[in-house]
Amino acid sequence: MAGNVEDILYWKNKSEDCLDSAKFLYNKNFYSEAVTMAYYGLIYMIKALFTQDNVRAYKPTTMLTALGRNYVAAGKLGASFHRSIMQVFDIRYKSDFEVHSAVEHETAAHILQLTEEIKQEIYRMLTENNAEENVS
């Protein structure tokens, strides 16, 4: 049974706001900040998916584990998407918490591209599972 459609839409909208902010920051040459916003956009996309499927995971590390267990292992999400999500999490962590870990233009562009690809896949999964409820 699908989760609450209003909650799914809430997380999708929050994700879109973060991704729009990430693009804005990237275009203004704030690369570390763009990666951070892309990360949060990704977190909210995952929350929308988890809301749909009633998966409980709140911390980023448990979210990664839940993605692997509930989606990759079940054949619902490709392993390459899971690796890409882990890459976004890792680069964001380094840029926010490690000294002298600046994000360069190319890295930020790569993260934004990965996030867009992941978003399309997660939105496909949301649309497939909620077509009758018009969540897209």
Backbone bond lengths (Angstrom), bond angles and torsions (degrees), N, CA, C in turn:
res aa  C-N    CA-C-N  psi(-1)  N-CA   C-N-CA  omega(-1)  CA-C   N-CA-C  phi
1 M - - - 1.458 - - 1.529 109.53 -
2 A 1.301 116.66 135.16 1.458 122.26 -178.36 1.520 110.93 -72.58
3 G 1.349 114.91 150.12 1.454 120.82 177.31 1.517 111.03 -72.39
4 N 1.296 115.17 -178.56 1.452 123.81 -178.87 1.528 110.52 -61.11
5 V 1.319 117.39 120.12 1.465 122.56 -177.37 1.522 111.00 -62.09
6 E 1.301 118.79 -40.14 1.468 121.43 178.65 1.517 110.85 -60.39
7 D 1.324 117.37 -41.46 1.464 120.88 179.26 1.526 111.09 -68.03
8 I 1.324 116.92 -39.61 1.466 120.69 177.63 1.532 109.37 -61.13
9 L 1.316 116.69 -46.19 1.464 120.73 179.16 1.525 111.56 -64.11
10 Y 1.315 116.87 -36.74 1.469 120.75 176.59 1.526 110.35 -57.97
11 W 1.351 116.84 -50.23 1.470 120.48 -178.69 1.525 111.07 -66.75
12 K 1.318 118.16 -37.20 1.469 120.64 177.25 1.534 110.35 -62.81
13 N 1.309 117.51 -45.64 1.468 121.35 -179.88 1.527 111.17 -64.26
14 K 1.314 116.19 -41.10 1.468 120.53 178.00 1.530 109.77 -63.33
15 S 1.325 115.98 -40.02 1.457 121.05 176.68 1.527 111.08 -61.61
16 E 1.316 116.58 -47.66 1.466 120.80 179.92 1.528 111.77 -59.92
17 D 1.328 117.07 -40.21 1.467 120.53 177.56 1.527 110.77 -60.55
18 C 1.323 116.35 -44.49 1.469 120.10 179.44 1.523 111.18 -65.16
19 L 1.315 116.88 -41.58 1.465 119.87 -179.06 1.524 111.20 -68.03
20 D 1.320 117.20 -36.68 1.471 120.01 174.33 1.527 110.25 -63.45
21 S 1.323 116.46 -41.45 1.467 120.98 177.71 1.522 110.67 -64.07
22 A 1.328 117.03 -40.17 1.466 121.06 179.06 1.527 110.54 -60.18
23 K 1.314 116.92 -44.22 1.468 120.61 179.25 1.531 111.15 -64.81
24 F 1.328 116.01 -41.46 1.465 120.37 178.21 1.526 110.23 -60.74
25 L 1.340 116.32 -48.34 1.464 120.92 -179.26 1.529 111.24 -63.11
26 Y 1.310 116.81 -40.13 1.458 121.10 177.55 1.530 110.42 -60.50
27 N 1.311 116.44 -45.89 1.467 120.94 -179.88 1.523 112.98 -65.66
28 K 1.324 117.14 -20.12 1.470 122.34 176.98 1.534 111.48 -97.30
29 N 1.345 116.77 9.71 1.471 123.63 177.46 1.533 113.78 70.44
30 F 1.314 118.12 24.74 1.463 122.80 173.87 1.530 107.34 -99.54
31 Y 1.314 115.90 78.40 1.462 120.93 -169.00 1.528 113.23 -72.18
32 S 1.318 118.07 -43.50 1.470 119.71 178.11 1.522 110.96 -61.90
33 E 1.319 115.91 -42.38 1.456 120.51 179.82 1.531 111.17 -67.08
34 A 1.324 116.81 -35.77 1.465 120.56 176.89 1.521 110.55 -63.00
35 V 1.330 116.64 -41.83 1.463 120.64 178.61 1.530 110.18 -63.95
36 T 1.317 117.03 -41.43 1.463 120.25 178.75 1.522 111.00 -61.83
37 M 1.318 117.40 -43.97 1.465 119.55 179.35 1.522 111.51 -67.97
38 A 1.332 117.54 -36.05 1.466 120.45 176.27 1.529 109.59 -63.42
39 Y 1.324 116.60 -40.15 1.466 121.87 177.11 1.532 110.36 -58.79
40 Y 1.327 116.87 -48.63 1.465 119.05 179.85 1.530 111.52 -65.72
41 G 1.310 116.58 -36.30 1.461 118.85 174.43 1.516 111.18 -59.65
42 L 1.311 115.89 -39.87 1.463 121.55 177.84 1.525 111.28 -66.80
43 I 1.309 117.03 -43.33 1.472 121.21 177.29 1.528 110.00 -55.99
44 Y 1.327 116.80 -46.27 1.462 120.32 -178.07 1.522 112.62 -69.27
45 M 1.336 117.26 -32.51 1.475 120.03 173.75 1.523 110.03 -61.69
46 I 1.324 114.89 -45.62 1.464 120.09 -179.70 1.521 110.02 -63.82
47 K 1.340 116.87 -39.35 1.467 120.03 177.40 1.520 111.21 -61.85
48 A 1.327 117.59 -37.24 1.472 120.28 176.54 1.518 109.98 -62.42
49 L 1.325 116.68 -44.43 1.463 120.93 178.95 1.524 111.05 -63.64
50 F 1.315 116.07 -44.78 1.465 119.97 179.23 1.525 111.49 -64.96
51 T 1.324 117.02 -36.59 1.462 120.66 177.13 1.522 110.01 -62.51
52 Q 1.326 115.95 -44.42 1.458 120.65 178.78 1.525 111.33 -56.85
53 D 1.329 116.10 -43.25 1.462 121.15 -172.07 1.528 113.58 -100.73
54 N 1.322 115.97 8.66 1.471 121.20 179.49 1.527 112.60 55.81
55 V 1.342 115.65 42.07 1.465 121.64 175.60 1.523 107.30 -94.09
56 R 1.316 116.23 133.33 1.460 121.44 -179.47 1.523 109.90 -105.47
57 A 1.316 116.08 114.35 1.464 123.21 173.90 1.523 106.23 -160.36
58 Y 1.311 116.78 128.07 1.456 119.18 -172.15 1.529 113.62 -116.88
59 K 1.314 118.06 -32.78 1.458 121.17 179.16 1.528 108.90 -90.51
60 P 1.322 116.68 149.05 1.469 118.93 -179.15 1.531 113.95 -53.33
61 T 1.303 118.08 -41.28 1.469 119.39 -179.61 1.519 111.46 -65.85
62 T 1.316 117.84 -39.33 1.463 119.63 178.42 1.528 110.90 -72.60
63 M 1.329 116.48 -27.85 1.464 119.74 175.91 1.529 110.25 -66.04
64 L 1.329 116.69 -42.81 1.470 120.00 177.71 1.522 111.12 -62.15
65 T 1.329 116.04 -42.82 1.463 120.53 178.52 1.521 110.55 -63.11
66 A 1.325 116.45 -44.37 1.470 120.83 -179.77 1.527 111.17 -64.89
67 L 1.328 117.55 -37.18 1.469 119.99 176.12 1.526 110.51 -61.52
68 G 1.320 115.61 -45.33 1.458 119.60 179.19 1.517 112.41 -62.45
69 R 1.302 116.20 -45.86 1.468 121.62 -175.95 1.532 112.39 -72.88
70 N 1.318 117.16 -45.26 1.464 120.93 -172.15 1.519 114.96 -90.76
71 Y 1.314 117.12 -19.34 1.463 119.17 -174.68 1.530 112.86 -122.51
72 V 1.327 117.77 -51.01 1.467 119.47 -178.54 1.526 110.07 -69.43
73 A 1.324 117.08 -51.76 1.466 120.69 -179.04 1.527 111.61 -61.97
74 A 1.319 116.50 -30.10 1.469 121.15 -179.94 1.532 112.29 -85.51
75 G 1.324 117.31 -1.77 1.462 120.53 178.80 1.517 114.45 78.17
76 K 1.321 117.27 14.71 1.466 120.93 -179.58 1.531 112.71 -88.61
77 L 1.336 116.26 -23.26 1.463 122.00 -178.20 1.517 107.28 -136.76
78 G 1.317 115.90 131.78 1.460 120.07 -179.42 1.514 112.59 -66.32
79 A 1.316 115.58 147.15 1.465 120.89 179.76 1.524 111.38 -60.32
80 S 1.337 117.25 -30.90 1.467 119.57 179.60 1.532 111.08 -64.17
81 F 1.334 117.70 -35.60 1.464 120.52 176.62 1.527 110.26 -67.06
82 H 1.307 116.60 -40.57 1.462 121.25 178.81 1.531 109.88 -61.49
83 R 1.338 116.68 -44.39 1.467 120.43 177.83 1.526 111.00 -63.43
84 S 1.322 116.72 -39.74 1.471 120.17 178.40 1.519 111.03 -63.85
85 I 1.309 116.77 -41.15 1.472 120.64 177.67 1.526 109.61 -62.28
86 M 1.334 117.03 -43.68 1.468 120.01 178.25 1.529 110.66 -62.57
87 Q 1.328 117.83 -36.37 1.458 121.37 178.51 1.533 110.70 -64.68
88 V 1.323 116.90 -44.07 1.467 120.14 177.32 1.520 110.11 -60.64
89 F 1.336 117.26 -45.87 1.464 121.12 179.41 1.528 110.43 -59.00
90 D 1.333 116.38 -44.01 1.463 121.45 -176.71 1.523 111.75 -66.20
91 I 1.316 117.59 -47.19 1.470 120.18 -178.93 1.515 110.52 -65.92
92 R 1.314 117.00 -39.86 1.474 119.53 176.91 1.524 110.52 -61.90
93 Y 1.331 117.83 -44.18 1.467 120.82 -179.85 1.528 110.14 -60.00
94 K 1.322 116.52 -47.96 1.463 120.00 -179.03 1.523 111.16 -61.78
95 S 1.329 116.99 -43.41 1.464 118.86 -177.05 1.519 112.07 -68.74
96 D 1.321 117.64 -30.96 1.462 120.22 -178.50 1.520 113.71 -88.03
97 F 1.332 118.35 -27.08 1.462 119.43 -168.63 1.520 116.30 -125.11
98 E 1.318 118.83 -7.93 1.457 120.03 178.65 1.527 110.12 -105.54
99 V 1.317 114.98 136.01 1.456 121.45 179.64 1.537 108.95 -66.46
100 H 1.287 116.30 140.38 1.472 123.47 176.98 1.535 112.54 61.42
101 S 1.304 116.51 35.26 1.462 119.70 179.54 1.522 108.96 -116.83
102 A 1.306 115.57 73.76 1.459 121.07 -179.97 1.524 109.84 -79.60
103 V 1.305 115.91 147.60 1.465 121.99 176.39 1.521 108.01 -95.44
104 E 1.307 116.04 124.70 1.456 121.80 179.50 1.531 110.05 -85.51
105 H 1.312 114.80 164.92 1.466 123.16 -179.80 1.526 111.71 -51.17
106 E 1.328 117.69 -49.36 1.464 122.18 -176.24 1.530 111.59 -64.50
107 T 1.321 115.85 -39.64 1.471 119.95 179.83 1.517 110.41 -65.95
108 A 1.322 116.42 -44.42 1.464 120.27 179.20 1.531 110.49 -62.84
109 A 1.327 116.88 -41.63 1.472 120.17 178.45 1.524 109.98 -61.73
110 H 1.322 116.56 -42.03 1.463 121.55 179.10 1.536 110.90 -62.32
111 I 1.316 117.02 -43.82 1.473 121.22 179.83 1.525 110.30 -64.19
112 L 1.310 117.87 -42.42 1.465 120.10 178.88 1.529 110.76 -63.85
113 Q 1.323 116.72 -38.60 1.462 120.19 177.83 1.528 110.86 -66.39
114 L 1.335 116.92 -45.83 1.468 120.31 177.53 1.520 111.09 -58.83
115 T 1.314 115.81 -44.24 1.467 120.43 -178.25 1.522 110.47 -62.45
116 E 1.314 117.38 -39.41 1.470 120.72 178.14 1.531 110.57 -64.24
117 E 1.321 117.27 -42.77 1.466 120.94 178.89 1.530 111.06 -64.07
118 I 1.323 116.37 -43.08 1.472 121.07 178.57 1.523 109.61 -64.30
119 K 1.323 116.09 -42.91 1.467 120.47 179.27 1.521 110.38 -57.79
120 Q 1.316 117.50 -46.40 1.459 120.43 -179.65 1.528 111.30 -60.15
121 E 1.309 116.85 -40.74 1.464 120.28 -179.85 1.534 111.37 -68.67
122 I 1.313 117.29 -44.43 1.464 120.12 179.38 1.530 110.08 -65.99
123 Y 1.323 117.42 -41.48 1.462 119.70 178.47 1.528 111.17 -64.45
124 R 1.336 116.41 -34.97 1.464 119.71 175.03 1.526 109.59 -61.11
125 M 1.319 116.38 -43.69 1.460 120.57 179.64 1.530 111.01 -64.91
126 L 1.315 117.07 -38.07 1.462 120.63 178.08 1.527 110.64 -67.43
127 T 1.309 116.74 -43.20 1.456 121.37 -178.33 1.527 110.76 -66.56
128 E 1.328 116.86 -43.93 1.462 121.17 178.35 1.516 111.67 -57.56
129 N 1.298 115.71 -45.15 1.459 120.34 -174.03 1.512 113.69 -83.08
130 N 1.319 117.12 -13.97 1.464 120.07 -177.25 1.522 111.99 -128.61
131 A 1.322 117.56 25.11 1.465 120.63 -176.56 1.525 111.34 -54.83
132 E 1.311 115.77 -40.10 1.463 118.50 -178.07 1.525 112.77 -71.29
133 E 1.336 116.93 -16.21 1.455 119.50 -178.02 1.525 111.92 -105.91
134 N 1.353 117.58 1.24 1.457 123.10 175.02 1.515 112.97 56.46
135 V 1.341 117.06 58.91 1.445 122.45 179.72 1.527 111.80 -90.38
136 S 1.311 118.85 -10.79 1.461 121.12 -174.21 1.503 114.27 -70.77
